[in-house]
Amino acid sequence: MKKIALFLLTFFVAVTAIIISCTKAVKVPVSYTVVTNHDTVVRDIFIPDSGQFDMQVLVKYMTGYPQDPVTLKITGLPSEITVTPDTVKAIPTYTEDFIFSTNHATHATYHVSIVGTAPEELSQTFNFNVTVIPADCATALIGTLNGSNACTNTGNYTYTSTGASSGTPNTLIINNFGGYGTTANATVILNCDNDSLTIPEQTIGNGATLQGRGTFTATGMVIYYSATSLPIGGSDNCTITYTK
């Protein structure tokens, strides 16, 4: 009888162990994604050749074990660009500010990656570009500008203008804009992130009112603008090509 009782007890313990083993939750590794904060992907960034840039990155928890940490490491930067921190480890969801620092860095585009790792998961790589641009894009366009106009009413003509600093970064003052005379000073705002420019509606020194848009490089600009109240009378639509 004792043997039967011992057998039943052993059998009960074994079955209980099997049941517990089968019902025990299996840990699912954390699933996550990395994006530029307030965005849906990791975007390319444009940083000044001398200065700092704050890249805010969001590590979003998706599914899986909520206490698994995610480590991020930035790779692929040249020696003349530093980032602080270059590695961070925390439990998602979390935000990290990566501070890029430069000191007379070469103007170029670099292919950089954020590598993410988590326990029991394959690493993920999030690629983006870092483009080094002048701290003030207007600097390269200061000085003599050779202008060539193609206009609807006044036709084609050439002249010389002068680019000058406005005292505000990425803003250029063009004297003799459009060949309209030495009192004609137009303010041009440069967008260093995409090499575009805008001329907000303004009245320049010769009495003309104009506005426009265009593109620029380190050696020139192409500007499309419309002007009214010209000294010669009437209005015009023109394309300027400026070269250094």
MIDOVEX-424938 format. One record per residue (C-alpha): x, y, z negated. Coordinates in steps of 0.1 Angstrom, whole numbers. Layout:
atom X=X&Y=Y&Z=Z
...
This chain:
atom X=0&Y=0&Z=0
atom X=29&Y=23&Z=-8
atom X=44&Y=16&Z=25
atom X=12&Y=25&Z=43
atom X=9&Y=58&Z=23
atom X=46&Y=66&Z=31
atom X=40&Y=59&Z=67
atom X=9&Y=81&Z=68
atom X=28&Y=110&Z=51
atom X=57&Y=107&Z=75
atom X=33&Y=107&Z=104
atom X=14&Y=137&Z=91
atom X=47&Y=157&Z=86
atom X=58&Y=148&Z=121
atom X=25&Y=158&Z=138
atom X=25&Y=191&Z=118
atom X=60&Y=199&Z=129
atom X=50&Y=192&Z=166
atom X=20&Y=214&Z=163
atom X=40&Y=242&Z=147
atom X=67&Y=239&Z=173
atom X=41&Y=240&Z=201
atom X=23&Y=271&Z=188
atom X=54&Y=290&Z=179
atom X=56&Y=323&Z=199
atom X=84&Y=324&Z=225
atom X=103&Y=357&Z=225
atom X=99&Y=375&Z=258
atom X=129&Y=398&Z=266
atom X=121&Y=435&Z=269
atom X=112&Y=449&Z=303
atom X=119&Y=486&Z=310
atom X=125&Y=512&Z=337
atom X=147&Y=543&Z=339
atom X=136&Y=575&Z=354
atom X=145&Y=612&Z=354
atom X=123&Y=627&Z=328
atom X=90&Y=640&Z=341
atom X=95&Y=620&Z=373
atom X=90&Y=585&Z=387
atom X=126&Y=577&Z=398
atom X=162&Y=588&Z=390
atom X=166&Y=619&Z=412
atom X=198&Y=632&Z=428
atom X=213&Y=661&Z=408
atom X=233&Y=692&Z=418
atom X=259&Y=704&Z=393
atom X=281&Y=736&Z=392
atom X=318&Y=733&Z=401
atom X=326&Y=749&Z=367
atom X=301&Y=745&Z=339
atom X=275&Y=720&Z=326
atom X=244&Y=703&Z=337
atom X=218&Y=685&Z=315
atom X=204&Y=654&Z=331
atom X=175&Y=642&Z=310
atom X=167&Y=605&Z=314
atom X=137&Y=586&Z=301
atom X=139&Y=549&Z=293
atom X=104&Y=536&Z=294
atom X=93&Y=504&Z=276
atom X=71&Y=482&Z=298
atom X=66&Y=448&Z=283
atom X=83&Y=421&Z=262
atom X=99&Y=422&Z=227
atom X=95&Y=458&Z=215
atom X=126&Y=458&Z=193
atom X=152&Y=449&Z=220
atom X=176&Y=478&Z=225
atom X=185&Y=490&Z=260
atom X=220&Y=502&Z=268
atom X=227&Y=527&Z=295
atom X=261&Y=534&Z=310
atom X=269&Y=560&Z=338
atom X=295&Y=547&Z=363
atom X=311&Y=560&Z=395
atom X=321&Y=596&Z=384
atom X=354&Y=610&Z=396
atom X=380&Y=620&Z=370
atom X=372&Y=657&Z=374
atom X=336&Y=652&Z=362
atom X=329&Y=641&Z=326
atom X=296&Y=631&Z=311
atom X=287&Y=630&Z=274
atom X=277&Y=605&Z=263
atom X=287&Y=580&Z=290
atom X=270&Y=552&Z=271
atom X=239&Y=551&Z=249
atom X=220&Y=523&Z=232
atom X=185&Y=526&Z=217
atom X=151&Y=510&Z=215
atom X=128&Y=521&Z=243
atom X=108&Y=542&Z=249
atom X=135&Y=569&Z=244
atom X=150&Y=600&Z=261
atom X=187&Y=608&Z=265
atom X=204&Y=640&Z=276
atom X=235&Y=632&Z=297
atom X=256&Y=664&Z=298
atom X=278&Y=666&Z=329
atom X=308&Y=690&Z=326
atom X=331&Y=703&Z=353
atom X=361&Y=727&Z=356
atom X=368&Y=737&Z=392
atom X=356&Y=704&Z=405
atom X=358&Y=696&Z=442
atom X=327&Y=704&Z=462
atom X=315&Y=669&Z=473
atom X=287&Y=643&Z=469
atom X=294&Y=613&Z=447
atom X=275&Y=581&Z=445
atom X=268&Y=574&Z=409
atom X=249&Y=547&Z=390
atom X=231&Y=542&Z=357
atom X=236&Y=506&Z=346
atom X=210&Y=493&Z=321
atom X=214&Y=462&Z=300
atom X=192&Y=445&Z=275
atom X=194&Y=412&Z=255
atom X=187&Y=381&Z=276
atom X=181&Y=402&Z=307
atom X=200&Y=407&Z=339
atom X=214&Y=442&Z=342
atom X=196&Y=468&Z=363
atom X=213&Y=495&Z=384
atom X=197&Y=529&Z=391
atom X=216&Y=548&Z=419
atom X=216&Y=585&Z=425
atom X=239&Y=612&Z=440
atom X=258&Y=639&Z=421
atom X=266&Y=669&Z=444
atom X=290&Y=695&Z=431
atom X=281&Y=730&Z=443
atom X=294&Y=765&Z=436
atom X=284&Y=780&Z=403
atom X=272&Y=809&Z=424
atom X=263&Y=800&Z=459
atom X=264&Y=836&Z=470
atom X=302&Y=838&Z=464
atom X=311&Y=821&Z=497
atom X=290&Y=846&Z=517
atom X=304&Y=878&Z=503
atom X=322&Y=899&Z=529
atom X=318&Y=905&Z=566
atom X=289&Y=887&Z=583
atom X=287&Y=886&Z=621
atom X=250&Y=888&Z=630
atom X=232&Y=878&Z=662
atom X=195&Y=886&Z=664
atom X=169&Y=870&Z=687
atom X=137&Y=890&Z=683
atom X=102&Y=889&Z=699
atom X=101&Y=927&Z=706
atom X=136&Y=940&Z=704
atom X=153&Y=911&Z=722
atom X=188&Y=898&Z=716
atom X=216&Y=919&Z=701
atom X=247&Y=915&Z=679
atom X=261&Y=936&Z=651
atom X=280&Y=934&Z=618
atom X=266&Y=932&Z=583
atom X=282&Y=929&Z=548
atom X=273&Y=904&Z=521
atom X=277&Y=916&Z=485
atom X=271&Y=902&Z=451
atom X=239&Y=913&Z=434
atom X=252&Y=906&Z=399
atom X=227&Y=877&Z=396
atom X=239&Y=841&Z=404
atom X=227&Y=828&Z=438
atom X=214&Y=861&Z=450
atom X=231&Y=880&Z=479
atom X=226&Y=916&Z=491
atom X=230&Y=920&Z=528
atom X=238&Y=955&Z=540
atom X=228&Y=965&Z=575
atom X=204&Y=936&Z=575
atom X=191&Y=929&Z=610
atom X=213&Y=957&Z=623
atom X=189&Y=982&Z=609
atom X=216&Y=1006&Z=595
atom X=238&Y=1012&Z=565
atom X=208&Y=1020&Z=542
atom X=191&Y=987&Z=550
atom X=199&Y=964&Z=521
atom X=180&Y=931&Z=519
atom X=179&Y=908&Z=488
atom X=184&Y=871&Z=497
atom X=178&Y=844&Z=472
atom X=198&Y=811&Z=477
atom X=186&Y=777&Z=465
atom X=218&Y=758&Z=459
atom X=199&Y=725&Z=454
atom X=188&Y=722&Z=490
atom X=208&Y=749&Z=509
atom X=177&Y=769&Z=516
atom X=171&Y=807&Z=512
atom X=142&Y=830&Z=508
atom X=137&Y=867&Z=513
atom X=109&Y=879&Z=491
atom X=86&Y=905&Z=506
atom X=105&Y=938&Z=501
atom X=109&Y=973&Z=515
atom X=146&Y=979&Z=525
atom X=164&Y=1012&Z=527
atom X=153&Y=1022&Z=562
atom X=116&Y=1020&Z=553
atom X=110&Y=986&Z=569
atom X=91&Y=959&Z=550
atom X=102&Y=923&Z=556
atom X=101&Y=888&Z=543
atom X=117&Y=855&Z=555
atom X=132&Y=821&Z=549
atom X=161&Y=801&Z=562
atom X=191&Y=779&Z=555
atom X=227&Y=785&Z=546
atom X=262&Y=769&Z=544
atom X=295&Y=781&Z=530
atom X=302&Y=798&Z=564
atom X=269&Y=813&Z=574
atom X=231&Y=815&Z=574
atom X=201&Y=811&Z=598
atom X=173&Y=834&Z=588
atom X=137&Y=836&Z=601
atom X=120&Y=868&Z=592
atom X=91&Y=891&Z=600
atom X=93&Y=929&Z=597
atom X=68&Y=958&Z=598
atom X=72&Y=996&Z=597
atom X=105&Y=994&Z=616
atom X=123&Y=1028&Z=623
atom X=118&Y=1021&Z=660
atom X=81&Y=1016&Z=654
atom X=59&Y=986&Z=651
atom X=68&Y=951&Z=639
atom X=90&Y=922&Z=650
atom X=97&Y=885&Z=644
atom X=133&Y=876&Z=645
atom X=159&Y=848&Z=640
atom X=193&Y=859&Z=626
atom X=224&Y=838&Z=629
atom X=250&Y=850&Z=605
atom X=286&Y=837&Z=606
atom X=316&Y=845&Z=584
